[in-house]
């Protein structure tokens, strides 16, 4: 068993207008979190000048982040979930679709390979 | 040229007491950011019950995160910096040292390979 799964996504050829829209990116990230049924702890969103958005969700199961560069129609996402009951690829596909990426590329990393942490240790996590 | 570099670190055999100490983890993450001279935007830190710490720094150049599982002496870090003037491995080594990892393993991913974004587009980023 591994401790968790980390999906890194390079989303090319996105819709530049959408990925420069703070509210749209925010709603997309929350939708991604909801698709996984993870537990939100905190969120941080920022709009850059002249362009670009950063959004990070801290979740009990690790984190979900996006950084966008509308000037090159690029969004960098990463979704790290610990535990075996989540499939972060679902959220990666959802974000790729939301941002209208025509050329997404994913890297999937197993984190903490071979470490045995019982599910209850995740479900008991509290603030 | 690539848009940025993303270092993923699985830090095994850490000092379980240190990586369960919220203030220690927080100071370590800020030290890592300082070592790279990146620009802080926001931070989010949480202590879990019965154990474990999550810390995420949102930086103008992307993000730095750590999630710890003291019960298996494991810390998962990731450091993503855009631009060519940063070496996120420096911060990875620093965090590994701070957490006293005896068995660190790093994966280095080039993000946005081949994308040409001028440095000024990073340095002009503002809230």
gemmi code that builds the backbone of each chain (N, CA, C; Angstrom):
import gemmi

chains = {
    "A": [
        ("UNK", (0.840, -1.212, 0.000), (0.000, 0.000, 0.000), (0.874, 1.261, 0.000)),
        ("UNK", (0.393, 2.267, -0.686), (1.104, 3.544, -0.681), (0.330, 4.555, 0.150)),
        ("UNK", (1.051, 5.573, 0.567), (0.409, 6.570, 1.408), (-0.591, 7.416, 0.632)),
        ("UNK", (-0.271, 7.718, -0.613), (-1.192, 8.537, -1.398), (-0.794, 8.609, -2.851)),
        ("UNK", (-1.580, 9.346, -3.607), (-1.343, 9.515, -5.038), (-1.265, 11.006, -5.340)),
        ("UNK", (-0.293, 11.364, -6.174), (-0.092, 12.768, -6.532), (-0.148, 12.883, -8.050)),
        ("UNK", (-1.125, 13.590, -8.544), (-1.259, 13.798, -9.982), (-0.785, 15.205, -10.331)),
        ("UNK", (0.162, 15.263, -11.244), (0.701, 16.537, -11.728), (0.198, 16.702, -13.157)),
        ("UNK", (-0.448, 17.833, -13.432), (-0.989, 18.025, -14.782), (-0.499, 19.296, -15.442)),
        ("UNK", (0.053, 19.152, -16.626), (0.401, 20.311, -17.455), (-0.707, 20.449, -18.484)),
        ("UNK", (-1.536, 21.449, -18.310), (-2.697, 21.633, -19.196), (-2.374, 22.714, -20.221)),
        ("UNK", (-2.103, 22.279, -21.429), (-1.759, 23.214, -22.509), (-2.994, 23.539, -23.338)),
        ("UNK", (-2.842, 24.642, -24.075), (-3.913, 25.075, -24.979), (-5.245, 25.193, -24.248)),
        ("UNK", (-5.198, 25.854, -23.089), (-6.435, 26.136, -22.350), (-7.107, 27.372, -22.944)),
        ("UNK", (-8.305, 27.635, -22.488), (-9.003, 28.863, -22.861), (-8.407, 29.995, -22.016)),
        ("UNK", (-7.695, 30.900, -22.664), (-6.946, 31.936, -21.939), (-7.849, 32.838, -21.110)),
        ("UNK", (-9.042, 33.093, -21.602), (-9.962, 33.968, -20.868), (-10.447, 33.286, -19.594)),
        ("UNK", (-10.797, 32.027, -19.701), (-11.305, 31.293, -18.532), (-10.251, 31.162, -17.440)),
        ("UNK", (-9.017, 30.850, -17.828), (-7.995, 30.629, -16.789), (-7.426, 31.929, -16.232)),
        ("UNK", (-7.913, 33.065, -16.759), (-7.536, 34.354, -16.174), (-8.662, 34.913, -15.305)),
        ("UNK", (-9.726, 34.148, -15.176), (-10.920, 34.584, -14.445), (-10.887, 33.972, -13.044)),
        ("UNK", (-10.606, 34.818, -12.050), (-10.426, 34.333, -10.672), (-11.625, 33.518, -10.190)),
        ("UNK", (-12.824, 34.050, -10.409), (-14.015, 33.352, -9.924), (-14.208, 32.015, -10.632)),
        ("UNK", (-13.919, 32.009, -11.919), (-14.075, 30.758, -12.669), (-13.082, 29.702, -12.175)),
        ("UNK", (-11.836, 30.124, -11.974), (-10.814, 29.190, -11.484), (-11.178, 28.690, -10.084)),
        ("UNK", (-11.664, 29.611, -9.260), (-12.059, 29.243, -7.893), (-13.188, 28.211, -7.912)),
        ("UNK", (-14.202, 28.488, -8.701), (-15.326, 27.548, -8.777), (-14.883, 26.193, -9.325)),
        ("UNK", (-13.939, 26.221, -10.256), (-13.446, 24.968, -10.840), (-12.706, 24.137, -9.798)),
        ("UNK", (-11.908, 24.826, -8.980), (-11.144, 24.101, -7.962), (-12.069, 23.516, -6.890)),
        ("UNK", (-13.062, 24.276, -6.510), (-14.029, 23.748, -5.536), (-14.810, 22.574, -6.123)),
        ("UNK", (-15.118, 22.655, -7.408), (-15.817, 21.544, -8.067), (-14.922, 20.301, -8.081)),
        ("UNK", (-13.633, 20.513, -8.300), (-12.680, 19.391, -8.305), (-12.646, 18.730, -6.922)),
        ("UNK", (-12.607, 19.563, -5.879), (-12.593, 19.034, -4.513), (-13.882, 18.264, -4.231)),
        ("UNK", (-14.983, 18.826, -4.702), (-16.284, 18.187, -4.465), (-16.367, 16.843, -5.197)),
        ("UNK", (-15.751, 16.791, -6.374), (-15.805, 15.542, -7.149), (-15.099, 14.397, -6.416)),
        ("UNK", (-14.151, 14.757, -5.560), (-13.407, 13.739, -4.817), (-13.976, 13.492, -3.421)),
        ("UNK", (-14.918, 14.356, -3.021), (-15.488, 14.277, -1.659), (-14.408, 14.390, -0.590)),
        ("UNK", (-13.449, 15.281, -0.835), (-12.420, 15.516, 0.167), (-12.891, 16.577, 1.154)),
        ("UNK", (-12.140, 16.745, 2.239), (-12.509, 17.671, 3.308), (-11.679, 18.947, 3.232)),
        ("UNK", (-12.343, 20.067, 2.972), (-11.644, 21.343, 2.856), (-11.193, 21.868, 4.209)),
        ("UNK", (-9.968, 22.397, 4.226), (-9.441, 23.009, 5.447), (-9.283, 24.515, 5.262)),
        ("UNK", (-8.698, 24.900, 4.124), (-8.472, 26.324, 3.865), (-8.310, 26.518, 2.366)),
        ("UNK", (-8.504, 27.766, 1.921), (-8.273, 28.057, 0.513), (-7.579, 29.391, 0.358)),
        ("UNK", (-6.849, 29.525, -0.730), (-6.091, 30.743, -0.996), (-6.113, 30.981, -2.502)),
        ("UNK", (-6.634, 32.146, -2.893), (-6.728, 32.479, -4.320), (-6.168, 33.875, -4.554)),
        ("UNK", (-5.466, 34.033, -5.667), (-4.890, 35.329, -5.981), (-4.903, 35.571, -7.472)),
        ("UNK", (-5.204, 36.810, -7.834), (-5.173, 37.227, -9.232), (-3.943, 38.081, -9.408)),
        ("UNK", (-3.163, 37.760, -10.415), (-1.940, 38.513, -10.657), (-2.157, 39.589, -11.719)),
        ("UNK", (-1.290, 40.571, -11.675), (-1.302, 41.629, -12.674), (-0.052, 41.513, -13.530)),
        ("UNK", (-0.107, 41.501, -14.829), (-1.318, 41.791, -15.615), (-2.225, 40.581, -15.830)),
        ("UNK", (-1.747, 39.390, -15.519), (-2.590, 38.229, -15.772), (-2.111, 37.042, -14.953)),
        ("UNK", (-2.963, 36.034, -14.849), (-2.608, 34.810, -14.124), (-3.346, 34.683, -12.815)),
        ("UNK", (-3.613, 33.453, -12.446), (-4.334, 33.146, -11.213), (-3.614, 32.012, -10.494)),
        ("UNK", (-3.556, 32.100, -9.168), (-3.079, 30.993, -8.340), (-4.184, 30.611, -7.379)),
        ("UNK", (-4.431, 29.335, -7.246), (-5.422, 28.867, -6.283), (-4.921, 27.606, -5.604)),
        ("UNK", (-5.016, 27.574, -4.281), (-4.580, 26.401, -3.539), (-5.645, 26.033, -2.505)),
        ("UNK", (-6.047, 24.793, -2.533), (-6.948, 24.273, -1.507), (-6.157, 23.362, -0.591)),
        ("UNK", (-6.173, 23.689, 0.694), (-5.622, 22.774, 1.685), (-6.765, 21.850, 2.078)),
        ("UNK", (-6.541, 20.553, 1.941), (-7.584, 19.585, 2.279), (-7.033, 18.609, 3.323)),
        ("UNK", (-7.919, 17.983, 4.050), (-7.474, 17.051, 5.096), (-6.616, 15.953, 4.489)),
        ("UNK", (-6.852, 15.688, 3.200), (-6.150, 14.603, 2.510), (-4.911, 15.097, 1.755)),
        ("UNK", (-4.517, 16.339, 1.895), (-3.296, 16.963, 1.365), (-3.609, 18.284, 0.651)),
        ("UNK", (-3.548, 18.360, -0.702), (-3.840, 19.642, -1.332), (-4.204, 19.526, -2.810)),
        ("UNK", (-4.815, 20.589, -3.307), (-5.122, 20.741, -4.732), (-4.672, 22.141, -5.113)),
        ("UNK", (-3.886, 22.268, -6.189), (-3.426, 23.600, -6.576), (-3.545, 23.822, -8.076)),
        ("UNK", (-3.655, 25.097, -8.424), (-3.599, 25.482, -9.841), (-2.857, 26.803, -9.952)),
        ("UNK", (-2.026, 26.900, -10.980), (-1.356, 28.154, -11.324), (-1.560, 28.344, -12.824)),
        ("UNK", (-2.011, 29.514, -13.218), (-2.301, 29.706, -14.643), (-1.456, 30.816, -15.263)),
        ("UNK", (-1.127, 30.609, -16.526), (-0.413, 31.595, -17.328), (-1.222, 31.797, -18.605)),
        ("UNK", (-2.216, 32.695, -18.535), (-3.080, 32.901, -19.708), (-2.296, 33.329, -20.950)),
        ("UNK", (-1.175, 34.000, -20.739), (-0.393, 34.501, -21.886), (0.137, 33.375, -22.763)),
        ("UNK", (0.223, 32.161, -22.202), (0.622, 31.004, -23.009), (-0.433, 29.889, -22.925)),
        ("UNK", (-1.639, 30.290, -22.495), (-2.784, 29.350, -22.430), (-2.470, 28.089, -21.635)),
        ("UNK", (-1.698, 28.277, -20.545), (-1.199, 27.139, -19.776), (-1.699, 27.171, -18.331)),
        ("UNK", (-2.112, 26.005, -17.851), (-2.468, 25.854, -16.437), (-1.708, 24.667, -15.871)),
        ("UNK", (-1.071, 24.881, -14.723), (-0.337, 23.813, -14.027), (-1.180, 23.402, -12.832)),
        ("UNK", (-1.551, 22.127, -12.773), (-2.357, 21.656, -11.638), (-1.613, 20.551, -10.894)),
        ("UNK", (-1.885, 20.439, -9.606), (-1.457, 19.231, -8.901), (-2.465, 18.869, -7.837)),
        ("UNK", (-2.721, 17.587, -7.732), (-3.741, 17.066, -6.828), (-3.116, 15.913, -6.057)),
        ("UNK", (-2.991, 16.115, -4.764), (-2.350, 15.115, -3.908), (-3.374, 14.668, -2.877)),
        ("UNK", (-3.740, 13.390, -2.931), (-4.675, 12.851, -1.951), (-4.045, 11.659, -1.252)),
        ("UNK", (-4.134, 11.651, 0.052), (-3.659, 10.488, 0.790), (-4.843, 9.565, 1.062)),
        ("UNK", (-4.537, 8.329, 1.282), (-5.591, 7.343, 1.472), (-5.877, 6.621, 0.171)),
        ("UNK", (-6.602, 5.541, 0.267), (-6.841, 4.704, -0.917), (-8.221, 4.909, -1.516)),
        ("UNK", (-9.040, 5.730, -0.870), (-10.418, 5.819, -1.368), (-10.628, 6.968, -2.361)),
        ("UNK", (-9.538, 7.682, -2.716), (-9.692, 8.798, -3.645), (-9.003, 8.495, -4.969)),
        ("UNK", (-9.542, 9.036, -6.043), (-8.901, 8.916, -7.342), (-8.659, 10.328, -7.880)),
        ("UNK", (-7.478, 10.898, -7.586), (-7.235, 12.291, -7.968), (-7.292, 12.538, -9.476)),
        ("UNK", (-7.185, 11.470, -10.280), (-7.293, 11.656, -11.722), (-8.668, 12.199, -12.115)),
        ("UNK", (-9.689, 11.831, -11.356), (-11.032, 12.349, -11.649), (-11.038, 13.877, -11.584)),
        ("UNK", (-10.373, 14.414, -10.574), (-10.309, 15.866, -10.427), (-9.427, 16.485, -11.514)),
        ("UNK", (-8.379, 15.768, -11.906), (-7.498, 16.276, -12.971), (-8.265, 16.375, -14.289)),
        ("UNK", (-9.025, 15.343, -14.599), (-9.825, 15.371, -15.834), (-10.851, 16.499, -15.782)),
        ("UNK", (-11.458, 16.673, -14.623), (-12.471, 17.715, -14.477), (-11.858, 19.099, -14.705)),
        ("UNK", (-10.680, 19.343, -14.116), (-10.039, 20.652, -14.284), (-9.617, 20.870, -15.743)),
        ("UNK", (-9.116, 19.818, -16.370), (-8.726, 19.930, -17.772), (-9.921, 20.322, -18.628)),
        ("UNK", (-11.063, 19.724, -18.316), (-12.286, 20.016, -19.071), (-12.764, 21.445, -18.783)),
        ("UNK", (-12.731, 21.816, -17.500), (-13.173, 23.169, -17.118), (-12.345, 24.236, -17.821)),
        ("UNK", (-11.043, 23.972, -17.956), (-10.162, 24.983, -18.542), (-10.052, 24.819, -20.059)),
        ("UNK", (-10.803, 23.856, -20.606), (-10.861, 23.624, -22.057), (-9.486, 23.309, -22.648)),
        ("UNK", (-8.687, 22.550, -21.871), (-7.347, 22.201, -22.371), (-7.467, 21.263, -23.565)),
        ("UNK", (-6.734, 21.603, -24.627), (-6.725, 20.763, -25.827), (-5.530, 19.818, -25.828)),
        ("UNK", (-4.655, 19.963, -24.827), (-3.437, 19.149, -24.816), (-2.952, 18.930, -23.379)),
        ("UNK", (-3.715, 18.153, -22.623), (-3.313, 17.897, -21.236), (-2.309, 16.747, -21.147)),
        ("UNK", (-1.399, 16.862, -20.175), (-0.412, 15.794, -19.969), (-0.305, 15.566, -18.458)),
        ("UNK", (-0.407, 14.307, -18.060), (-0.441, 14.007, -16.634), (0.737, 13.129, -16.216)),
        ("UNK", (1.230, 13.387, -15.032), (2.225, 12.520, -14.405), (1.626, 12.045, -13.085)),
        ("UNK", (1.639, 10.757, -12.857), (1.066, 10.209, -11.630), (2.186, 9.635, -10.766)),
        ("UNK", (2.308, 10.145, -9.568), (3.347, 9.693, -8.646), (2.708, 9.021, -7.437)),
        ("UNK", (3.194, 7.855, -7.089), (2.786, 7.250, -5.827), (3.658, 7.841, -4.731)),
        ("UNK", (3.024, 8.379, -3.714), (3.774, 9.005, -2.621), (3.832, 8.059, -1.427)),
        ("UNK", (4.984, 8.067, -0.766), (5.144, 7.218, 0.410), (4.941, 5.751, 0.072)),
        ("UNK", (5.561, 5.330, -1.022), (5.366, 3.957, -1.494), (5.706, 2.936, -0.408)),
        ("UNK", (4.790, 2.018, -0.203), (5.024, 0.936, 0.744), (4.717, 1.280, 2.189)),
        ("UNK", (4.411, 2.544, 2.443), (4.096, 2.912, 3.833), (2.683, 2.466, 4.170)),
        ("UNK", (2.542, 1.918, 5.330), (1.226, 1.448, 5.753), (0.658, 2.377, 6.809)),
        ("UNK", (-0.304, 3.162, 6.386), (-1.020, 4.045, 7.303), (-2.480, 3.646, 7.201)),
        ("UNK", (-3.090, 3.338, 8.322), (-4.475, 2.857, 8.270), (-5.420, 3.988, 7.887)),
        ("UNK", (-6.516, 3.620, 7.251), (-7.496, 4.622, 6.811), (-7.984, 5.472, 7.978)),
        ("UNK", (-8.096, 4.851, 9.139), (-8.641, 5.585, 10.279), (-7.755, 6.765, 10.642)),
        ("UNK", (-6.470, 6.664, 10.285), (-5.580, 7.770, 10.603), (-5.879, 8.997, 9.747)),
        ("UNK", (-6.474, 8.749, 8.576), (-6.906, 9.897, 7.770), (-8.250, 10.400, 8.265)),
        ("UNK", (-9.175, 9.472, 8.441), (-10.534, 9.892, 8.767), (-10.610, 10.566, 10.130)),
        ("UNK", (-9.606, 10.320, 10.958), (-9.622, 10.940, 12.283), (-8.970, 12.320, 12.297)),
        ("UNK", (-8.475, 12.722, 11.119), (-7.795, 14.011, 11.100), (-8.801, 15.127, 11.390)),
        ("UNK", (-8.391, 15.982, 12.291), (-9.249, 17.101, 12.675), (-8.389, 18.335, 12.861)),
        ("UNK", (-9.033, 19.480, 12.798), (-8.284, 20.719, 13.041), (-7.943, 20.815, 14.521)),
    ],
    "B": [
        ("UNK", (13.451, 26.528, -23.295), (13.176, 26.993, -21.930), (11.890, 26.373, -21.402)),
        ("UNK", (11.883, 26.098, -20.127), (10.675, 25.584, -19.503), (10.068, 26.654, -18.600)),
        ("UNK", (8.799, 26.470, -18.328), (8.114, 27.465, -17.508), (8.576, 27.418, -16.052)),
        ("UNK", (8.847, 26.233, -15.556), (9.283, 26.142, -14.166), (9.761, 24.751, -13.812)),
        ("UNK", (10.151, 24.595, -12.549), (10.648, 23.320, -12.044), (9.838, 22.936, -10.808)),
        ("UNK", (9.467, 21.671, -10.754), (8.659, 21.174, -9.635), (9.409, 20.010, -8.994)),
        ("UNK", (9.806, 20.194, -7.757), (10.506, 19.141, -7.025), (9.532, 18.476, -6.052)),
        ("UNK", (9.413, 17.170, -6.174), (8.559, 16.375, -5.296), (9.488, 15.555, -4.404)),
        ("UNK", (9.311, 15.674, -3.098), (10.205, 14.954, -2.195), (9.461, 14.042, -1.234)),
        ("UNK", (9.850, 12.771, -1.225), (9.357, 11.829, -0.210), (10.455, 11.698, 0.839)),
        ("UNK", (10.241, 12.304, 1.988), (11.263, 12.312, 3.036), (10.929, 11.247, 4.079)),
        ("UNK", (11.669, 10.156, 4.017), (11.439, 9.034, 4.941), (12.389, 9.123, 6.132)),
        ("UNK", (12.009, 8.396, 7.166), (12.833, 8.327, 8.373), (13.173, 9.714, 8.903)),
        ("UNK", (12.129, 10.552, 8.973), (12.299, 11.869, 9.586), (12.235, 11.738, 11.105)),
        ("UNK", (12.544, 12.842, 11.780), (12.375, 12.908, 13.230), (10.893, 13.119, 13.515)),
        ("UNK", (10.247, 12.107, 14.071), (8.789, 12.136, 14.247), (8.330, 13.293, 15.129)),
        ("UNK", (9.130, 13.635, 16.115), (8.747, 14.727, 17.024), (8.790, 16.071, 16.302)),
        ("UNK", (9.839, 16.285, 15.528), (9.990, 17.560, 14.821), (8.876, 17.768, 13.797)),
        ("UNK", (8.555, 16.722, 13.042), (7.553, 16.911, 11.980), (6.115, 16.897, 12.516)),
        ("UNK", (5.973, 16.727, 13.839), (4.643, 16.856, 14.442), (4.507, 18.191, 15.171)),
        ("UNK", (5.545, 19.012, 15.064), (5.595, 20.295, 15.773), (5.234, 21.413, 14.793)),
        ("UNK", (4.031, 21.946, 14.960), (3.512, 22.946, 14.011), (4.468, 24.117, 13.835)),
        ("UNK", (4.957, 24.671, 14.952), (5.834, 25.839, 14.859), (7.142, 25.490, 14.154)),
        ("UNK", (7.648, 24.289, 14.433), (8.905, 23.884, 13.798), (8.721, 23.717, 12.283)),
        ("UNK", (7.629, 23.083, 11.908), (7.355, 22.891, 10.476), (7.158, 24.243, 9.788)),
        ("UNK", (6.432, 25.125, 10.474), (6.178, 26.459, 9.919), (7.487, 27.211, 9.702)),
        ("UNK", (8.338, 27.210, 10.722), (9.626, 27.911, 10.591), (10.489, 27.293, 9.497)),
        ("UNK", (10.404, 25.979, 9.355), (11.190, 25.303, 8.321), (10.725, 25.714, 6.925)),
        ("UNK", (9.409, 25.814, 6.761), (8.876, 26.181, 5.442), (9.233, 27.626, 5.093)),
        ("UNK", (9.153, 28.492, 6.078), (9.530, 29.884, 5.825), (11.032, 29.989, 5.509)),
        ("UNK", (11.830, 29.164, 6.187), (13.265, 29.152, 5.899), (13.523, 28.666, 4.473)),
        ("UNK", (12.744, 27.685, 4.047), (12.880, 27.172, 2.683), (12.549, 28.272, 1.668)),
        ("UNK", (11.475, 29.003, 1.937), (11.093, 30.099, 1.031), (12.173, 31.169, 1.007)),
        ("UNK", (12.715, 31.448, 2.183), (13.753, 32.484, 2.276), (15.014, 32.054, 1.519)),
        ("UNK", (15.299, 30.755, 1.566), (16.509, 30.262, 0.887), (16.427, 30.465, -0.615)),
        ("UNK", (15.199, 30.526, -1.129), (15.012, 30.713, -2.576), (14.769, 32.173, -2.950)),
        ("UNK", (14.577, 33.021, -1.934), (14.246, 34.430, -2.174), (12.992, 34.593, -3.018)),
        ("UNK", (12.006, 33.745, -2.727), (10.737, 33.873, -3.430), (9.847, 34.873, -2.697)),
        ("UNK", (8.742, 35.241, -3.333), (7.839, 36.247, -2.786), (6.597, 35.588, -2.192)),
        ("UNK", (6.433, 35.718, -0.879), (5.288, 35.114, -0.199), (3.996, 35.855, -0.491)),
        ("UNK", (2.933, 35.082, -0.726), (1.610, 35.665, -0.936), (0.679, 35.316, 0.217)),
        ("UNK", (0.682, 34.053, 0.611), (-0.199, 33.611, 1.696), (0.355, 32.327, 2.284)),
        ("UNK", (-0.070, 32.019, 3.517), (0.344, 30.756, 4.113), (-0.829, 30.126, 4.849)),
        ("UNK", (-0.761, 28.812, 4.949), (-1.826, 28.054, 5.604), (-1.186, 26.872, 6.321)),
        ("UNK", (-1.389, 26.815, 7.640), (-0.800, 25.736, 8.442), (-1.867, 25.116, 9.334)),
        ("UNK", (-1.805, 23.798, 9.479), (-2.784, 23.108, 10.309), (-2.159, 21.925, 11.017)),
        ("UNK", (-2.556, 21.760, 12.261), (-2.117, 20.622, 13.058), (-3.285, 19.661, 13.148)),
        ("UNK", (-3.021, 18.404, 12.836), (-4.084, 17.413, 12.879), (-4.076, 16.652, 14.198)),
        ("UNK", (-5.211, 16.091, 14.508), (-5.346, 15.237, 15.683), (-5.568, 13.808, 15.223)),
        ("UNK", (-4.849, 12.824, 15.726), (-3.915, 12.944, 16.849), (-2.522, 13.429, 16.452)),
        ("UNK", (-2.211, 13.449, 15.157), (-0.866, 13.852, 14.764), (-0.854, 14.272, 13.300)),
        ("UNK", (0.233, 14.950, 12.924), (0.392, 15.362, 11.535), (0.231, 16.863, 11.365)),
        ("UNK", (0.965, 17.394, 10.408), (0.944, 18.825, 10.118), (0.853, 19.015, 8.604)),
        ("UNK", (0.076, 20.009, 8.186), (0.044, 20.429, 6.787), (0.436, 21.889, 6.730)),
        ("UNK", (1.308, 22.240, 5.811), (1.677, 23.636, 5.615), (1.802, 23.937, 4.145)),
        ("UNK", (1.210, 25.025, 3.712), (1.290, 25.414, 2.304), (1.609, 26.898, 2.216)),
        ("UNK", (2.636, 27.218, 1.463), (2.951, 28.610, 1.168), (2.578, 28.891, -0.281)),
        ("UNK", (1.737, 29.891, -0.452), (1.458, 30.375, -1.800), (2.496, 31.458, -2.072)),
        ("UNK", (3.239, 31.289, -3.149), (4.284, 32.261, -3.489), (4.018, 32.795, -4.892)),
        ("UNK", (4.548, 33.966, -5.184), (4.328, 34.554, -6.512), (4.814, 33.614, -7.601)),
        ("UNK", (5.792, 32.777, -7.231), (6.406, 31.870, -8.208), (5.761, 30.478, -8.195)),
        ("UNK", (4.689, 30.267, -7.484), (3.858, 29.055, -7.438), (3.599, 28.614, -5.997)),
        ("UNK", (4.213, 27.519, -5.500), (3.911, 27.125, -4.118), (4.963, 26.190, -3.519)),
        ("UNK", (4.918, 26.117, -2.193), (5.744, 25.183, -1.425), (4.801, 24.512, -0.424)),
        ("UNK", (4.823, 23.188, -0.370), (3.929, 22.508, 0.572), (4.641, 21.398, 1.327)),
        ("UNK", (4.100, 21.106, 2.500), (4.563, 19.942, 3.264), (3.358, 19.314, 3.954)),
        ("UNK", (3.334, 17.987, 3.958), (2.340, 17.219, 4.708), (3.122, 16.162, 5.478)),
        ("UNK", (2.863, 16.056, 6.761), (3.657, 15.105, 7.562), (2.796, 14.023, 8.202)),
        ("UNK", (3.388, 12.847, 8.316), (2.770, 11.707, 8.990), (3.784, 11.194, 10.016)),
        ("UNK", (3.782, 11.814, 11.209), (4.767, 11.429, 12.233), (4.687, 9.942, 12.583)),
        ("UNK", (3.497, 9.362, 12.465), (3.321, 7.947, 12.837), (4.159, 7.010, 11.988)),
        ("UNK", (4.568, 7.472, 10.794), (5.464, 6.667, 9.956), (6.735, 7.459, 9.611)),
        ("UNK", (6.986, 8.529, 10.386), (8.201, 9.344, 10.230), (8.384, 9.847, 8.801)),
        ("UNK", (7.261, 10.213, 8.183), (7.273, 10.585, 6.765), (6.789, 12.021, 6.559)),
        ("UNK", (7.502, 12.727, 5.684), (7.073, 14.062, 5.265), (7.074, 14.117, 3.743)),
        ("UNK", (5.974, 14.596, 3.181), (5.852, 14.757, 1.733), (5.974, 16.241, 1.426)),
        ("UNK", (6.952, 16.601, 0.592), (7.129, 18.015, 0.255), (6.986, 18.207, -1.257)),
        ("UNK", (6.553, 19.404, -1.646), (6.684, 19.757, -3.059), (6.939, 21.238, -3.187)),
        ("UNK", (7.840, 21.545, -4.085), (8.290, 22.918, -4.283), (8.235, 23.204, -5.767)),
        ("UNK", (7.375, 24.129, -6.127), (7.173, 24.463, -7.543), (7.518, 25.935, -7.718)),
        ("UNK", (8.554, 26.193, -8.506), (8.933, 27.583, -8.781), (8.936, 27.813, -10.285)),
        ("UNK", (8.338, 28.902, -10.704), (8.392, 29.253, -12.116), (9.523, 30.261, -12.314)),
        ("UNK", (10.002, 30.319, -13.528), (11.135, 31.189, -13.823), (12.421, 30.394, -13.785)),
        ("UNK", (13.463, 30.976, -14.294), (14.736, 30.257, -14.403), (15.724, 30.623, -13.312)),
        ("UNK", (15.363, 31.592, -12.473), (16.367, 32.065, -11.507), (16.296, 31.349, -10.163)),
        ("UNK", (15.411, 30.343, -10.044), (15.291, 29.638, -8.774), (15.759, 28.196, -8.916)),
        ("UNK", (16.286, 27.655, -7.831), (16.655, 26.244, -7.806), (15.917, 25.587, -6.637)),
        ("UNK", (14.718, 25.054, -6.900), (13.904, 24.509, -5.800), (14.568, 23.349, -5.064)),
        ("UNK", (15.584, 22.717, -5.685), (16.286, 21.640, -4.979), (16.950, 22.157, -3.710)),
        ("UNK", (17.400, 23.397, -3.721), (18.016, 23.975, -2.520), (17.036, 23.922, -1.351)),
        ("UNK", (15.792, 24.278, -1.628), (14.772, 24.260, -0.575), (14.435, 22.830, -0.168)),
        ("UNK", (14.469, 21.908, -1.129), (14.183, 20.498, -0.818), (15.250, 19.937, 0.110)),
        ("UNK", (16.510, 20.226, -0.187), (17.597, 19.757, 0.670), (17.476, 20.358, 2.068)),
        ("UNK", (17.129, 21.637, 2.113), (17.004, 22.312, 3.406), (15.907, 21.668, 4.250)),
        ("UNK", (14.751, 21.387, 3.620), (13.648, 20.772, 4.369), (14.016, 19.366, 4.830)),
        ("UNK", (14.698, 18.624, 3.969), (15.126, 17.269, 4.342), (16.035, 17.322, 5.569)),
        ("UNK", (16.917, 18.309, 5.565), (17.842, 18.472, 6.694), (17.086, 18.900, 7.956)),
        ("UNK", (16.183, 19.857, 7.801), (15.402, 20.338, 8.949), (14.613, 19.205, 9.598)),
        ("UNK", (14.082, 18.315, 8.765), (13.239, 17.238, 9.296), (14.062, 15.992, 9.651)),
        ("UNK", (15.382, 16.105, 9.461), (16.315, 15.018, 9.813), (16.003, 13.723, 9.055)),
        ("UNK", (15.602, 13.878, 7.785), (15.294, 12.678, 6.991), (16.565, 11.872, 6.730)),
        ("UNK", (16.471, 10.574, 6.987), (17.611, 9.685, 6.732), (17.485, 9.005, 5.376)),
        ("UNK", (16.376, 9.237, 4.692), (16.159, 8.547, 3.425), (15.261, 9.381, 2.506)),
        ("UNK", (15.804, 10.503, 2.020), (15.001, 11.354, 1.137), (15.069, 10.869, -0.315)),
        ("UNK", (13.968, 11.059, -1.033), (13.938, 10.680, -2.447), (13.224, 11.802, -3.201)),
        ("UNK", (13.865, 12.258, -4.276), (13.329, 13.408, -4.986), (12.967, 13.056, -6.426)),
        ("UNK", (11.908, 13.665, -6.886), (11.541, 13.595, -8.301), (11.497, 15.030, -8.808)),
        ("UNK", (12.184, 15.276, -9.908), (12.220, 16.632, -10.464), (11.464, 16.642, -11.790)),
        ("UNK", (10.449, 17.479, -11.856), (9.650, 17.582, -13.080), (9.814, 18.969, -13.686)),
        ("UNK", (10.080, 19.007, -14.978), (10.039, 20.280, -15.675), (8.589, 20.556, -16.051)),
        ("UNK", (8.111, 21.719, -15.654), (6.708, 22.063, -15.933), (6.640, 23.012, -17.122)),
        ("UNK", (5.624, 22.817, -17.939), (5.441, 23.699, -19.105), (6.642, 23.650, -20.025)),
        ("UNK", (7.103, 22.440, -20.297), (8.317, 22.282, -21.101), (8.184, 22.979, -22.459)),
        ("UNK", (9.195, 23.766, -22.757), (9.242, 24.426, -24.061), (8.455, 25.714, -24.142)),
        ("UNK", (7.714, 26.028, -23.085), (6.944, 27.274, -23.120), (7.875, 28.452, -22.858)),
        ("UNK", (7.698, 29.489, -23.607), (8.547, 30.665, -23.442), (7.740, 31.787, -22.796)),
        ("UNK", (8.040, 31.999, -21.537), (7.439, 33.101, -20.791), (8.594, 33.959, -20.314)),
        ("UNK", (8.561, 35.226, -20.622), (9.692, 36.071, -20.257), (9.746, 36.287, -18.754)),
        ("UNK", (10.942, 36.482, -18.244), (11.122, 36.692, -16.800), (10.285, 37.852, -16.292)),
        ("UNK", (10.141, 38.881, -17.124), (9.420, 40.067, -16.662), (7.982, 39.734, -16.321)),
        ("UNK", (7.472, 38.663, -16.952), (6.099, 38.292, -16.642), (5.965, 37.733, -15.235)),
        ("UNK", (7.056, 37.201, -14.703), (7.015, 36.776, -13.310), (7.247, 37.951, -12.383)),
        ("UNK", (8.275, 38.727, -12.709), (8.654, 39.799, -11.788), (7.570, 40.873, -11.698)),
        ("UNK", (6.703, 40.910, -12.710), (5.644, 41.904, -12.666), (4.405, 41.428, -11.922)),
        ("UNK", (4.472, 40.167, -11.458), (3.284, 39.647, -10.782), (3.045, 40.416, -9.490)),
        ("UNK", (1.817, 40.832, -9.335), (1.429, 41.587, -8.135), (0.068, 41.105, -7.675)),
        ("UNK", (-0.225, 41.378, -6.427), (-1.552, 41.014, -5.913), (-2.607, 41.942, -6.505)),
    ],
}
model = gemmi.Model(1)
for chain_id, residues in chains.items():
    chain = gemmi.Chain(chain_id)
    for i, (resn, *xyz) in enumerate(residues, 1):
        res = gemmi.Residue()
        res.name, res.seqid = resn, gemmi.SeqId(i, " ")
        for name, pos in zip(("N", "CA", "C"), xyz):
            atom = gemmi.Atom()
            atom.name, atom.element = name, gemmi.Element(name[0])
            atom.pos, atom.b_iso = gemmi.Position(*pos), 0.0
            res.add_atom(atom)
        chain.add_residue(res)
    model.add_chain(chain)
structure = gemmi.Structure()
structure.add_model(model)
structure.setup_entities()
